[in-house]
Amino acid sequence: MAMTYEQILSEIHKKNFAPIYFLTGDEPYFIDMISDTIENEALDEADRAFNQIVVYGRDVDVETIANHARSFPMMGDRMVVIVKEAQDVKNLENFEPYIDTIPDTTLLVFAYKYKKFDKRKALAKKIDKKGVWFESKALRDYNIPGWIQGYLKDEGYSITPKATQMLADYLGTDLHKIANEIKKLTITQPKNKSIDDADVERNIGISKDYNVFELQNAIGSRNVLKANRIVNYFGDNGKDNPLLVTAINLYGFFTKVMKLHCTQDKSQSNLASVLGVNPFFVKDYQLAARNYPPATCIRNISILREYDLKSKGYESGDVSEKDLYREMIFKLMH
């Protein structure tokens, strides 16, 4: 049966295990979290040495997995077999006939990452009937702020909207990376603390004054002095602030401003939903929309495509990245 990530973890914590789990999809974070939780909680520490087998797809074949799965536990109630990197198992679909031969004492996990297993195959259909089928979907960039807030809430913290957006803009959509950086952020913080932009700057190294979020605000409010100050900083610190990443973020910004122009219901709650942003930031997009009419947004999106290519070396000649930054900002704001 299909279950959500939250449902699966809840059942695992209650010790309600399915006989077989097939975890597949293009977001490895959720797959790893479920697999690791089963690995840590399905058996007591003393039983793991005898009754838990962890293998990697590149090292095993279908028959080896079947032999492990058909083993009976030693001095325990359950045998746990976890196949990590299951996408590397050759002809994995041929495992289907073995499922009916696995004893009830076995808990079998397939962690099939970075792509989806074809659910039309007989193996998928049988697992869906006998166990748990989980499809791990990658989050879109507009989902990341909400995920960060939820993750911190589960850890016993809150976070300000600005600090959330700083993390989202800087860290992208790699959930493993985001989780690791959040651990750095919270390790010295007391529980129930509200994380703010100063905490992010101090613990992760993202400047609270020189970041993509502040650049968007400067451009949106037509603050030319502030925008140029930020891009000069970016140009001097290109390794941490590559033009390509900035151009992609600004492309998203002007796309959202264009969406605002095209939205009839301009209530704060509806705009927050349409733009995929915290309601706290709607006013910033409304200001940007007043400063950049639809035709200008379309022009700026075209400019950002141009500088996306130039950041990759296309028709940029010998111009430095710092000068490309200055050119781009000038064109966007004039």
Disulfide bonds with the S-S distance in Angstrom:
none
